[in-house]
Amino acid sequence: MWTLCNQLPADEAFDSSVIDDPLITDVYKTWVAAPHSPYPGDFMPTEFWTDVMLVTSRSILAGELTGEQAAEIAHDVTERWRTANPDAVDSFTKWGRGLTL
């Protein structure tokens, strides 16, 4: 990713010695490779983030949804995603078991 478009991979295994910009090197060391709190969005499939988190949080704050209604939406989106992505479910499961927080 770095070689093609100067995009930093969000992965501590990335060989940061190829970064030729001191500012970006500091960004990588501070925000990617350094110990940090995990970002909640990294723990969920993209569809859950876009179709549940963004939609329901706005609707709850606007008084358009109750917590129970938001939970139903979350359940429905999760089940659709699980059915459509069995390999990703497997990967998330293995990945989640390997986390140490």
C-alpha positions as CSV (number, residue, x, y, z in Angstrom):
1,M,0.0,0.0,0.0
2,W,2.8,2.4,0.8
3,T,4.7,1.8,-2.4
4,L,1.6,2.2,-4.6
5,C,-0.1,5.2,-3.0
6,N,1.7,6.2,0.3
7,Q,-1.2,4.8,2.3
8,L,-0.1,3.5,5.7
9,P,-1.4,0.0,6.5
10,A,-3.0,-0.3,9.9
11,D,-0.7,-3.1,10.8
12,E,2.2,-3.3,13.2
13,A,3.9,-5.9,11.0
14,F,4.4,-3.3,8.2
15,D,8.1,-2.6,7.5
16,S,8.1,1.1,8.3
17,S,11.7,1.5,7.1
18,V,10.3,2.1,3.6
19,I,8.6,5.3,4.6
20,D,10.7,8.1,3.3
21,D,8.9,11.0,4.9
22,P,9.9,11.8,8.5
23,L,6.4,13.2,9.4
24,I,4.7,10.1,8.2
25,T,7.2,8.0,10.0
26,D,6.3,9.7,13.2
27,V,2.6,9.3,12.4
28,Y,3.1,5.5,11.9
29,K,5.2,5.1,15.1
30,T,2.7,7.1,17.2
31,W,-0.7,6.0,15.8
32,V,-0.2,2.6,14.3
33,A,2.7,0.8,15.9
34,A,2.6,2.3,19.4
35,P,0.5,0.8,22.2
36,H,-2.9,2.4,22.0
37,S,-6.5,1.8,22.8
38,P,-8.3,-0.1,20.2
39,Y,-10.8,1.8,18.0
40,P,-14.3,0.2,18.4
41,G,-14.9,0.4,14.7
42,D,-12.0,-2.1,14.1
43,F,-14.0,-4.7,16.0
44,M,-17.0,-4.7,13.6
45,P,-17.7,-5.4,10.0
46,T,-18.0,-2.3,7.8
47,E,-21.7,-3.0,7.2
48,F,-22.4,-3.0,10.9
49,W,-20.6,0.3,11.3
50,T,-22.4,2.0,8.3
51,D,-25.8,0.3,8.5
52,V,-26.2,0.2,12.3
53,M,-23.9,2.4,14.3
54,L,-24.2,5.5,12.1
55,V,-27.9,5.1,11.4
56,T,-29.2,4.1,14.8
57,S,-27.1,6.6,16.8
58,R,-28.4,9.5,14.8
59,S,-31.9,8.2,15.0
60,I,-31.8,7.6,18.8
61,L,-30.4,11.1,19.4
62,A,-33.1,12.6,17.2
63,G,-35.8,10.7,19.2
64,E,-36.8,8.7,16.2
65,L,-35.8,5.3,17.6
66,T,-35.8,3.6,21.0
67,G,-33.0,1.4,22.2
68,E,-35.1,-1.6,21.6
69,Q,-35.7,-0.6,18.0
70,A,-32.0,0.1,17.4
71,A,-31.2,-3.4,18.9
72,E,-33.6,-5.0,16.4
73,I,-31.9,-3.2,13.5
74,A,-28.5,-4.3,14.8
75,H,-29.7,-7.9,15.1
76,D,-31.2,-7.9,11.5
77,V,-28.1,-6.4,9.9
78,T,-25.9,-8.8,11.9
79,E,-27.8,-11.8,10.8
80,R,-27.8,-10.7,7.1
81,W,-24.1,-10.1,7.3
82,R,-23.4,-13.5,9.0
83,T,-25.5,-15.3,6.3
84,A,-23.8,-13.5,3.4
85,N,-20.2,-13.8,4.8
86,P,-19.5,-17.1,6.5
87,D,-15.8,-17.0,5.7
88,A,-15.6,-13.5,7.3
89,V,-17.5,-14.7,10.3
90,D,-14.8,-17.4,10.7
91,S,-12.0,-14.9,10.3
92,F,-13.6,-12.5,12.9
93,T,-14.1,-15.3,15.3
94,K,-10.5,-16.5,15.1
95,W,-9.2,-12.9,15.2
96,G,-11.4,-12.1,18.2
97,R,-10.1,-15.1,20.1
98,G,-6.6,-13.9,19.6
99,L,-7.1,-10.4,21.0
100,T,-5.6,-9.5,24.3
101,L,-7.0,-6.4,25.9
